[in-house]
Amino acid sequence: MKSLDRRDVLKRMTGLMGGGLSASVASGILSGVGPAQAAAFALQTDKHTLKAADMAVLAELADRIIPDTDTPGARAAGVPAYIHLMVSEWYYDDERVRFIAGLKSIDQLSRDHTGKAFLQASEEDRHDLMVRMDRAAAGKSPADNFFLEIKQLTLIGYFTSQIGAEEELRYEAVPGPYEGCVPLSKIGRAWAT
Amino acid sequence: MSEEFEVIVVGSGMSGGWAAKEFTEKGFKTLLLERGRPVEHGADYIGEGLDPWDMKFRDKVDRKLADRDYPIQKQCYAFKESTKHFFVKDTDYPYETPKENPFLWIRGDHLGGRSLQWHRQSYRLGDLDFEANKKDGHGTDWPIRYKDIAKWYDHVEVFAGISGSIEGLPQLPDGQFLPPIEMNCVEKELQGKFKETYEDRRLIIGRCAHLTAPQKVHTDLGRGTCQSRNQCQRGCSFGAYFSSQSATLPAAERTGNLTTVTHAIVERVLYDAKSRKATGVRVIDAQTKEVRDYRARVIFLCASTFGTTQILLNSTSEAFPRGFANSSDAVGRYLMDHLCAIGAVGEYPGFEDHYYLGRRPTGIYIPRFKNLRAQTEDYVRGFGYQGDAWRDSWRAGLARPGFGADFKESFKTPGPWKFALEAYGEMLPRADNRVTLHPTKTDKFGLPQLHIDCSYGENDKKMQKDMLTTTVDMLKELGLQNVKGYSDNEIPGLAIHEMGTARMGRDPRTSVLNGYNQCHDVDNVFITDGSAMASSACQNPSLTYMALTARAVDYASRQMQANLL
């Protein structure tokens, strides 16, 4: 049985594709996102933490960190929305303030070097700026380096997305019996989970 | 209002599930009381089958929620978005500790208890363990030896389905195993190196409660083969790992002799001083706060170590002013957890062309090798290891320099092989490691909160030191590179192996239970959860709770049939 079939069977078994929940769950004793909503879950938040201009810079950075190659990149995988969610809901106020300041600093850095805002700068200038930021991030922690912070958010958002896990890497929801010692060529790529 | 049964079992987790199964299969009308909510096998595993992208924070629990409501539970490795409904909200389940001696109590409040979230490692205790108290004088002598429990280990292993390998090690008796789960390439190589390098150390596959080749006894209950998802704590609709829901409860239900009542918090055991017997239990309905009494000939307390202790201490009477069946004053004392969160990790060169398929739900195990044949260390007892080898994934590259197409591409190749070991050490029983009822603070049901006062003793601290040194030295000797040790557990509780607070012993003056888990003071009350343990050994204890429970039921049922109970 292919993994996708197995997963479908399982999701049917566990009510993810409709079907019954027991009374205790249905009566709402449990808080949080139920499976029915979770299956159709789109990463959204009702908060509008970042303005469109900020989101554009964020998406550009994320998509240059993980660009489209033979597989879709960060933008296609919904990474900007994931980062927005994290900044909106996961972050505490001081972290959010720091993040937004970091995002704003990108335009300032770009202007200092090229006289243009990041998104108006040339391809080459954008790339050069990111190279400089990446070098400066060496040995730092995400808490004190904005570029490293956005890079890590991008990697996590990407590799836990369906595109990142299933298309770029290998993902099996239901692997079946464990095989401990197989040629790497049989798997092909690193496991996402 | 009062209802009559032959047997009352309090708690539906690892031990309670077994007690219910064994009694009902022997034909006794059994009432199973669970303080938490019902959880239906399959239907209520609401986190099962979710992919990371199905979950808002990709299976992390909303951090602000966790910080606010789950400050203790969030420290458990298994606490995730897909599992958090099987953990209590700390804000609703308060307990007290002294400032200088914190204790982390990881708990759920639901049918099946922690059998749903356990780590499934299943090891027998041997005579090295059962004789230890008598030999070195710590703790009270176990009233049983390996020969008394061996056939009960057989009994529970066959039904639960334990996967493992036959090794012939005296310190870790073999059992009735389903086929072992495979080791990966690096583990296999290290297994060979262990044999070459050390006379007394063996690396074996972890023995775990997973069905690798289901037998009729399993398939009859609808249980199937492990699918290597390693998301067990979400619950498993395949019934591939042992839990109350997958195994003991359905077995009990099909007899027609089981009555299960959830939301039933046992406030106290009822006692008749004239007959010197327990008559039943008083229960508070968690939803309505209504109080009911249930009566029975025999009572099995399987409410978990702290749960049972709370019931005993709260069941005071003229006959038992210090707590039920507590003439010894041992109830609440001798609390143990395992020494843990000490280990090391290193890189293993080579095997770049090898990988594995699946997320294995067990690791490797290294049975105890310290103080095995003679006392050689500056502490008594010893420790074992859990660990595994793996290849680094993208998560190990979060600080990798670079960005762009080549950077993205670099994650396609799995990283180097790593091997990690974590030591699990035996903690000695000490009278001062004690659980009491808080004199004034109560929980939302008006029951006294527990006050847990537990710290590491001299022997524990010496062992912890050696656990770190030995692990680091061993990994270096085995050819691992960049070996890094860690030791970061100052707080007991996180091994989630709390035990010992109603210990077994030969002497009624110093112990609560006899060799059949029967209260010395009250012969129709048995305690078969972790509180019965006279010492902790260093093995994961659940299998022993199962075996002791089955054995105690066998004994009690024969006494009942002979009208002695």
Interface residues (C-beta under 8 A of the other chain):
Chain A: R6 R7 L10 K11 M13 T14 G15 L16 G20 L21 S22 S24 V25 I29 L30 G32 V33 G34 P35 A38 A39 F41 L43 R64 I65 I66 P67 T69 G73 L85 M86 E89 W90 Y92 H127 M130 D134 R135 A137 A138 L148 K151 Q152 L155 I156 G157 F159 T160 S161 Q162 A165 E168 L169 Y171 E172 A173 V174 P175 G176 P177 Y178 E179 G180 C181 V182 P183 L184 S185 K186 I187 R189 A190 W191 A192 T193
Chain B: R37 P38 V39 E40 G42 A43 D44 Y45 I46 E48 G49 L50 D51 P52 W53 D54 M55 K56 F57 R58 D59 D62 R63 K64 E81 K84 H85 I181 E182 M183 N184 C185 E187 K188 T212 T225 C226 Q227 S228 R229 S237 E352 D353 H354 Y355 Y356 L357 G358 R359 R360 R391 S393 W394 R395 G397 L398 A399 P401 G402 F403 G404 A405 F407 K408 E409 F411 K412 T413 P414 G415
